[in-house]
């Protein structure tokens, strides 16, 4: 995965703002993890890191868009992806990453922050579970496969066993 560690040693007490526009922070992990999408509008992120007594406050936002297939009709569409974040990060002891999920490490006694890993995590959290091109997308016909947003099909829907028809109107409360 793409790595971008920044030193937190010389950050002033009021904090320091960082701006990221390198697209490899998003495209690298997308390719590595097989995300079936490509960047639409380029991503950019702004991050403010403020030192605290026992760690660092990381806040900011990111925005951009991706092109991917709709979960219902499989047509490609552009999905805006944006998010805001506030996180508190604590450094540990030693010269290695604390855990697999940790974004802070001590390198030669100096704290470093994994910006690439943090922004990728925020990107994943901002993605919808089932992205669709529109809320009213009709999807594909399960019988003939026609895109019902573009054409109507003549397929008949199986209503199931007629002896159970009375149960279709059953309301549970």
Beta strands, then each sheet from edge to edge (+ up, - down):
strand 1: 5-7
strand 2: 16-20
strand 3: 37-39
strand 4: 44-52
strand 5: 55-69
strand 6: 76-89
strand 7: 104-107
strand 8: 110-114
sheet 1: 1+ 8- 7+
sheet 2: 2+ 4- 5+ 3-
sheet 3: 2+ 4- 5+ 6-
end
